[in-house]
Amino acid sequence: MVVAQRILTLEEFLCLPERKPALEYEDGVATSKVSPKGRHSALQDELLERFNAVGKRHKRARAFPELRITFAGRSYVPDLAVYRWDRIPLTPDGEIVDEFTTSPDIAVEIVSPKQSVTALMRRCLWYVANGVAVALLVDPADRSVLTVRPGGGVQVARGDEAVDVADVLPDFRLGVAELFASLKLA
């Protein structure tokens, strides 16, 4: 049975109460984000730690997990949103704002079981078409990381290849095999 969904404006969507898993907004429709599973959470944590270890140390960037970002008519909650230090939105008192309404420099999506890789790839392409410098699509099943850049440039990295985000965070180094090795506790 098909249930008709009410078309919402972005403003109406933003007035909805937050819930877990988070709601996201695209083309007038609110959808529930897929609940993360174990491998997804472990990869998200590993990437968060690595981005912040490099970015925060030299005040170059900061990664935010599950941060609502609302810009260009949509409202998503990527697995990680990385902002260059000088682009982190601040209050007049110098604190980080609650509502982020600018595109991140790096958006990371991690595929969860039963989640459409194609839908996440479309999202990554939308990110870079709307101001994100680099979108990463991490696929645990395929043991790959797709790097998406404006203009349709897509690179696939596997095994000993590295994730390349040097244009945003020059000191960041991460091999794909190293990332997926973090799933083992040995």
N, C-alpha and C positions, 0 to 999 in steps of 0.2 A: 504494500500500500504506500502510495506517495503522499507525503504530508506537505501541504503548501507552506512555504516560509514567507513571513512578512519581510518586505524589503525595508531596510533601515537606512537612515542617513548616518553619516559618520558621527555627527553630533549625538544622535539618539543612541548609537552603539556605545559611545564613550560615557554615557550616563548609566549604562547597565552596571550592576554590581560585579566586582571581580569575583572569580571563582576558580576552582582547581578541577581539572586542568583549565588553563586560561582560554578565554574566547579570543578569536581573531576576526578581523573584519576585512572583507574583500568584495568589491562590486555589489554593495548593498546587503550582503549576507554575513551573518555571524556564524562561525563554526567553532567547534571545540577543538583545541589542540590535542594531539595524540599524547596520552600519558607516557612519560618516558619509562623505559625498562632498564634493566641492569647494565647492559653494555653501553647503551645510550648515555646513562648517567655517568658511568666511569669515563667515557671518552669526553664528555662535556667537562667533567672535573679536571681531567688531564690538560685539555686545551686551555681552560680558564687559568689554571696554575701557570702554564707555560707562557701564555700571553702576558699575564700580569707580572711574572718574574722578570721578563725583559722590559715590558712597557712601563711599569710603575717604578722600577729601580732608577731609570734615567728620565722619568717624567716625560715619556714619549707617547704612551697610550695606556688605556685601561679597558679591561674586558668586563662586561656585565652579563651574568647569566639570566636567562628568562626575563629580559627587560622588554617591557612594552615600548615599541617605537611606532609613532604615528606620524606619517608624512606622505605626501603625494596622494592623498585620498584613501589610504589604507592604514590598517593598524595590525601589526604583527607582533609576535613574541618569538624572535629567533632564539635558538639555543644559546648563542653568544652574540653580543653586539660589542664590537671593539671601536672605541673612539680615540683618535689622536688626542693627546693631552690638551692642546689648545682649542679643541673643538668640543670638549665635554661641557654641556650646558650647566651654568652655575646661577645661583640666586645672587641678588645684589650683595649678600653677605659672604659670598665666595663658597657656598656649599653646593653640592650636586643637587640639581632640581629633581622633582619627582616625575614630571611629565617630559619625556623626550620627544621632541617634534622635528628633529632633524635626522637625516640619514646617518647611520654609522659609517665608519671607514671600512670596516670588515663586518660582514654578517655571516654567521656560521649556522648551518642546518645539519643535523645528524639524523640519518634515517632510522626510524624505529620499526619494529616488526609490524607488518600490515599497513605500513605507510607507503604511499605512492612516490617512487623515486622521480617519476615524470612530473608530478605536481610540485615536488620540492625543487626540481630543476627549473620549472617555469617560474617559481618564486625567486630563485637565485638570479635568473635572467631579468626579472622585474626589478630586483634590488639594484643591479648595476645599471639598468636603464633609468633609474631614478636617483642617482647620486652616490650609490655605494661604490667604493673603489674596487673592492674585491669581495666576492661571495664564495664561501667554501661549502661544498656538499660532501659530507663524510658518510661513507657507506660501509658499515661494518660487515655486511654479508659479502660484499665484493672486495673488501679490504683495499678500498681506494678513496682518494680525496680528489674531487673535481674542483678546480680553481676557475672561477668565472670572472671575466673582466668586461668593462664596457666595450661595445662594438662586437660582441659575440665571441670574443676570445675565450676558449675553454681548453684547459689543460687537464689531463688525467695523470695522477701520480699514484704509483703502486710500489710495493717492495722497498728497495733501497733508494727510490727517488724521494725528493724533498718537497715539502709544501712551500711554495714561493709566494711570500707576501712582502718582499723586500721593498717594494715601492711605498708601502705604508709603514712597515716596521722593519727597518734595515737589519737589526741585530737578531731577529727571530729566525731560528733554525729548528726544523723538525722533520725528521725522516718519517715516511709513512709507516714503515715496518716498526719503527720506534713507538709511534703513536699507538698502533694496534697491539704491540707487546705490553702496553700498560693494562691490557685486559687480563693478563695473567698475574697471579699473586706470587709466583715463584721468584 
